[in-house]
Amino acid sequence: MANAIRDALEGVNEVEITVTGRKSGRQISHPVWFVREEDSVFLVPVTGSNSDWYKNVRQTPMIQVAANGTALSSSATAITDSDRVRHIVQLFRDKYGANKVEAYYPKRDVAVQVPLG
């Protein structure tokens, strides 16, 4: 499965994540940008630690990442270390362009790591 999701992520700019609502308990899906580094996908919530999906992941770390008809369920890890967050945001700038990241991500205080294997 890990190789299938890696292949599905090739050339993709957006994935769909599904998280469990911390209040409703329902499955909630969102399209999000991502970057890959080594054997993980990294996500940056648009409104940082204020993002609902980030708060949901903090409460229930199980997350599904889907691309091109392939999905992987994994345990997400919140990243709050400012140096690691800065590194991940730089990867986002490299992939999507600094202007877009600055425009679309006003609060860049956290990130999320999702292992692929």
FILO-989374 format. One line per 8 residues: their letters; for each residue x, y, z of N, C-alpha, C. Coordinates in nm, 2 decimals, padded with zeros to 4 digits. Each point is the difference from the previous one (the first is absolute). Layout:
BEGIN
a = X Y Z X Y Z X Y Z  ... .
END
This chain:
BEGIN
manairda = 00.08 -00.12 00.00 -00.08 00.12 00.00 00.09 00.13 00.00  00.11 -00.01 00.07 00.08 00.12 00.01 00.05 00.04 -00.14  00.04 -00.10 -00.08 00.05 00.03 -00.14 -00.11 00.06 -00.08  -00.12 -00.05 00.02 -00.12 00.04 -00.08 -00.03 00.15 00.03  00.01 00.04 00.12 -00.03 00.14 00.04 00.12 00.09 -00.05  00.12 -00.05 00.01 00.11 00.08 -00.06 -00.02 00.02 -00.15  -00.03 -00.10 -00.07 -00.03 00.01 -00.14 -00.11 00.10 -00.03  -00.11 -00.01 00.08 -00.12 00.09 -00.02 00.03 00.14 00.03 .
legvneve = 00.10 00.03 00.08 00.04 00.14 00.04 00.09 00.07 -00.11  00.06 -00.08 -00.09 00.08 00.05 -00.10 -00.07 00.10 -00.09  00.05 00.12 -00.01 -00.05 00.10 -00.09 -00.13 00.07 00.05  -00.04 -00.03 00.12 -00.13 00.05 00.06 00.03 00.12 00.09  -00.08 00.10 -00.01 00.02 00.12 00.08 -00.09 00.01 00.12  -00.11 -00.09 00.00 -00.09 00.01 00.11 -00.05 -00.15 00.03  -00.02 -00.02 00.13 -00.05 -00.13 00.05 -00.13 00.03 00.07  -00.08 -00.10 00.02 -00.11 00.01 00.09 00.03 -00.07 00.13 .
itvtgrks = -00.02 00.08 00.11 00.02 -00.07 00.13 -00.14 -00.02 00.06  -00.01 -00.10 00.08 -00.12 -00.03 00.08 00.04 -00.01 00.14  -00.07 00.07 00.09 00.03 00.00 00.14 -00.13 -00.02 00.07  00.01 -00.03 00.13 -00.12 -00.02 00.08 -00.03 00.13 00.08  -00.12 00.05 -00.02 -00.04 00.12 00.07 00.00 -00.02 00.15  00.07 00.10 00.07 00.02 -00.01 00.14 -00.13 00.02 00.08  -00.10 00.06 -00.06 -00.13 00.02 00.07 -00.11 -00.09 -00.06  00.00 -00.02 -00.13 -00.10 -00.08 -00.07 00.03 -00.14 00.00 .
grqishpv = 00.13 -00.04 00.00 00.04 -00.14 -00.02 -00.02 -00.05 -00.14  -00.04 00.09 -00.09 -00.02 -00.03 -00.14 00.13 00.01 -00.08  00.01 -00.08 -00.11 00.11 00.01 -00.09 -00.01 00.13 -00.09  00.10 00.08 00.00 00.00 00.13 -00.07 00.11 00.00 -00.10  -00.02 00.03 -00.12 00.10 00.01 -00.10 00.03 00.14 -00.05  00.13 00.02 -00.03 00.04 00.13 -00.05 00.11 -00.02 -00.11  00.00 00.08 -00.10 00.11 00.00 -00.09 00.11 00.09 00.06  00.12 -00.04 -00.01 00.11 00.08 00.06 00.13 -00.02 -00.09 .
wfvreeds = 00.09 00.10 00.01 00.13 -00.01 -00.06 00.09 -00.09 00.09  00.10 -00.05 -00.06 00.09 -00.09 00.08 00.14 00.01 -00.06  00.10 -00.05 00.07 00.13 -00.03 -00.05 00.04 -00.13 00.05  00.09 -00.06 -00.08 00.06 -00.13 00.04 00.14 00.02 00.04  00.05 -00.07 00.10 00.14 00.00 00.03 00.03 -00.14 00.06  00.09 -00.07 -00.06 00.03 -00.13 00.05 -00.12 -00.09 -00.01  -00.04 -00.06 00.12 -00.11 -00.09 00.00 -00.12 00.06 00.07  -00.02 00.13 -00.02 -00.11 00.07 00.07 -00.06 00.10 -00.09 .
vflvpvtg = -00.13 00.03 00.02 -00.07 00.12 -00.06 -00.01 00.10 00.11  00.02 00.12 -00.03 -00.01 00.11 00.10 -00.11 00.10 -00.05  -00.08 00.04 00.10 -00.11 00.09 -00.03 00.01 00.12 00.09  -00.04 00.12 -00.06 00.00 00.12 00.08 -00.14 00.05 00.00  -00.07 00.01 00.11 -00.13 00.06 00.01 -00.01 00.14 -00.05  -00.09 00.04 -00.08 -00.01 00.14 -00.05 00.00 00.10 00.11  -00.08 -00.02 00.10 00.00 00.09 00.11 00.08 -00.05 00.13  00.10 -00.08 -00.03 00.09 -00.05 00.10 -00.08 -00.07 00.11 .
snsdwykn = 00.04 00.02 00.13 -00.06 -00.07 00.11 -00.14 00.04 00.02  -00.06 00.10 -00.07 -00.14 00.03 00.01 -00.08 -00.09 -00.09  00.06 -00.07 -00.10 -00.08 -00.08 -00.09 -00.08 -00.11 00.06  -00.12 -00.02 -00.03 -00.08 -00.10 00.06 00.05 -00.14 -00.03  00.05 -00.03 -00.12 00.05 -00.13 -00.03 00.12 -00.03 00.08  00.08 00.10 00.03 00.12 -00.02 00.08 -00.04 -00.03 00.15  -00.10 00.07 00.05 -00.05 -00.03 00.13 -00.06 -00.14 00.01  -00.07 -00.04 -00.11 -00.05 -00.13 00.00 00.11 -00.11 00.01 .
vrqtpmiq = 00.11 00.02 -00.08 00.11 -00.09 00.00 00.07 -00.01 00.13  00.00 00.12 00.07 00.06 00.00 00.14 -00.08 -00.09 00.09  -00.13 00.00 -00.01 -00.08 -00.09 00.08 00.00 -00.14 -00.04  -00.02 -00.02 -00.13 00.00 -00.14 -00.06 00.10 -00.01 -00.11  00.12 -00.05 00.03 00.11 00.01 -00.10 -00.01 -00.08 -00.12  -00.10 -00.09 -00.01 -00.02 -00.08 -00.12 -00.04 00.09 -00.11  00.06 -00.01 -00.12 -00.03 00.08 -00.12 00.01 -00.09 -00.12  -00.08 00.03 -00.10 00.01 -00.06 -00.13 00.04 00.10 -00.10 .
vaangtal = 00.10 -00.04 -00.08 00.05 00.08 -00.11 -00.03 -00.07 -00.13  -00.07 00.07 -00.09 -00.04 -00.06 -00.13 00.05 00.08 -00.12  00.04 -00.07 -00.10 00.04 00.06 -00.13 -00.02 -00.10 -00.11  -00.05 00.05 -00.11 -00.02 -00.09 -00.12 -00.06 -00.13 00.03  -00.11 00.00 00.09 -00.07 -00.12 00.02 00.07 -00.10 00.10  00.11 00.04 00.06 00.07 -00.08 00.09 00.00 00.07 00.14  -00.02 -00.07 00.11 -00.01 00.06 00.13 00.09 -00.08 00.10  00.05 00.08 00.09 00.08 -00.06 00.11 -00.05 00.05 00.13 .
sssatait = -00.03 -00.09 00.10 -00.03 00.05 00.13 00.13 -00.01 00.09  00.02 00.10 00.07 00.13 00.00 00.08 -00.03 00.09 00.13  00.10 -00.01 00.09 -00.01 00.09 00.12 00.08 00.13 -00.03  -00.07 00.11 00.02 00.06 00.13 -00.03 00.07 00.05 00.13  00.11 00.07 -00.02 00.08 00.06 00.11 00.00 00.15 -00.02  -00.05 00.07 00.10 00.01 00.15 00.00 00.14 00.04 00.02  00.05 00.10 -00.08 00.13 00.06 00.01 -00.02 00.14 00.05  00.06 00.03 00.11 -00.01 00.14 00.06 00.14 00.06 00.01 .
dsdrvrhi = 00.11 -00.07 -00.02 00.13 00.05 00.01 00.02 00.10 -00.11  00.04 00.13 00.03 00.00 00.10 -00.10 00.10 -00.02 -00.11  00.11 -00.06 00.03 00.10 -00.03 -00.10 -00.05 -00.10 -00.10  -00.06 -00.11 00.05 -00.06 -00.10 -00.09 -00.11 00.06 -00.09  -00.09 00.08 00.07 -00.11 00.06 -00.08 00.06 00.09 -00.11  00.10 00.08 00.04 00.06 00.09 -00.10 00.06 -00.08 -00.12  00.06 -00.11 00.03 00.05 -00.09 -00.11 -00.11 -00.05 -00.09  -00.11 -00.05 00.06 -00.11 -00.05 -00.08 -00.07 00.11 -00.08 .
vqlfrdky = -00.01 00.12 00.06 -00.06 00.12 -00.08 00.09 00.03 -00.11  00.14 -00.01 00.01 00.09 00.02 -00.11 -00.02 -00.10 -00.11  -00.03 -00.13 00.04 -00.03 -00.10 -00.10 -00.13 00.04 -00.08  -00.10 00.06 00.07 -00.12 00.04 -00.06 00.03 00.12 -00.10  00.09 00.09 00.04 00.04 00.11 -00.09 00.07 -00.05 -00.12  00.08 -00.10 00.02 00.07 -00.06 -00.12 -00.09 -00.06 -00.10  -00.10 -00.07 00.06 -00.10 -00.07 -00.09 -00.10 00.09 -00.06  -00.06 00.09 00.08 -00.12 00.08 -00.05 00.03 00.14 -00.03 .
gankveay = 00.12 00.05 00.04 00.04 00.14 -00.02 -00.02 00.08 00.12  00.10 00.08 00.03 00.00 00.08 00.13 -00.12 00.09 00.00  -00.04 00.06 -00.11 -00.11 00.10 00.00 -00.13 -00.07 00.04  -00.03 -00.12 -00.05 -00.12 -00.07 00.03 00.00 -00.04 00.15  00.11 -00.05 00.05 00.01 -00.05 00.14 -00.03 00.12 00.09  00.06 00.12 -00.03 -00.02 00.12 00.08 -00.14 00.04 -00.01  -00.06 -00.01 -00.11 -00.14 00.05 -00.02 -00.10 -00.10 00.06  00.02 -00.13 -00.01 -00.10 -00.09 00.04 00.02 -00.06 00.15 .
ypkrdvav = 00.12 00.02 00.05 00.03 -00.05 00.14 00.04 00.11 00.09  -00.10 00.08 00.05 00.03 00.11 00.08 00.06 -00.03 00.14  -00.03 -00.12 00.05 00.06 -00.04 00.13 00.07 -00.13 -00.02  00.13 00.00 00.02 00.09 -00.11 -00.03 00.07 -00.05 00.13  -00.08 -00.04 00.10 00.06 -00.03 00.13 00.00 -00.15 00.03  -00.06 -00.08 -00.09 00.00 -00.15 00.02 00.00 -00.07 -00.13  00.03 -00.13 00.00 -00.01 -00.09 -00.11 -00.04 -00.13 00.05  -00.03 -00.09 -00.10 -00.04 -00.14 00.04 00.08 -00.10 -00.09 .
qvplg = 00.05 -00.10 00.06 00.08 -00.11 -00.07 -00.09 -00.12 00.00  -00.01 -00.06 -00.12 -00.07 -00.12 -00.03 00.10 -00.10 -00.06  00.04 -00.11 00.08 00.09 -00.10 -00.06 -00.07 -00.08 -00.11  00.08 -00.03 -00.10 -00.06 -00.07 -00.12 00.02 -00.15 00.01  00.08 -00.05 00.10 00.02 -00.14 00.00 -00.01 -00.07 00.13 .
END
